[in-house]
Amino acid sequence: MASENEVVHPGAKGSVRAVFHVGSRKGKQTVAVSVTTEEPELREYTLALEVAVKDFATITPGFVDWKLGDQPEAKTFEIRLADDFRFLGAECTTRDFAVEVAGKAGAALQLRVVPRDTWAKRTGTIKIMVAQGDQPPVEVLAFARVL
C-alpha cells in the first residue's frame, strides 16, 4: 500500500487508503478522493469512491406532528434494527420534545415522544444511536414538530 511518502514507480502498483465516515448517511454515496502524481509533471487525479450504506434501522413513521393547540399527548416511533445492531439510546436535539423508550414488541423497539407544549411552532430532530459489534455508533434520524 502506498502512503503519502511512499513512491510508486511507473508501471508498478500501489493502493490508496480512504476512510469513509457513515454518520447519518444511507443509500448510495459517492465521495471524491484526490491523488497527486508527478508523471511527468505534477498532476492531480480525482477518484470516485462509491459506497452503498445499508439501513441500520427502520423508523416508522419518519416524523410525528401535532397541530398548534393540540393536547401534547405522546406519539410513538417504532424502530426495527438491522441484523446484529443494538440500540444505544435516543434523544431530541432540542428541549422542546421529551423522548423515552416505551418498550419492546418482538423485534421492534418503541420510542415515545412528547412535546413540551403545543402553543408555539417547534421542530426537533430525534437522534437514535445504534451500533454493530465494536464499531463506532451511528445515528438514525426521525423528526417531531408542532405545526
C-alpha positions, 0 to 999 in steps of 0.5 A, a space after each residue: 500500500 502506498 502512503 503519502 511518502 511512499 513512491 510508486 514507480 511507473 508501471 508498478 502498483 500501489 493502493 490508496 487508503 480512504 476512510 469513509 465516515 457513515 454518520 447519518 448517511 444511507 443509500 448510495 454515496 459517492 465521495 471524491 478522493 484526490 491523488 497527486 502524481 508527478 508523471 511527468 509533471 505534477 498532476 492531480 487525479 480525482 477518484 470516485 469512491 462509491 459506497 452503498 450504506 445499508 439501513 441500520 434501522 427502520 423508523 416508522 413513521 419518519 416524523 410525528 406532528 401535532 397541530 398548534 393547540 393540540 393536547 401534547 399527548 405522546 406519539 410513538 416511533 417504532 424502530 426495527 434494527 438491522 441484523 446484529 445492531 443494538 440500540 444505544 439510546 435516543 434523544 431530541 436535539 432540542 428541549 422542546 420534545 421529551 423522548 423515552 423508550 416505551 418498550 419492546 414488541 418482538 423485534 421492534 423497539 418503541 420510542 415515545 415522544 412528547 412535546 413540551 407544549 403545543 402553543 408555539 411552532 417547534 421542530 426537533 430532530 430525534 437522534 437514535 444511536 445504534 451500533 454493530 459489534 465494536 464499531 463506532 455508533 451511528 445515528 438514525 434520524 426521525 423528526 417531531 414538530 408542532 405545526 
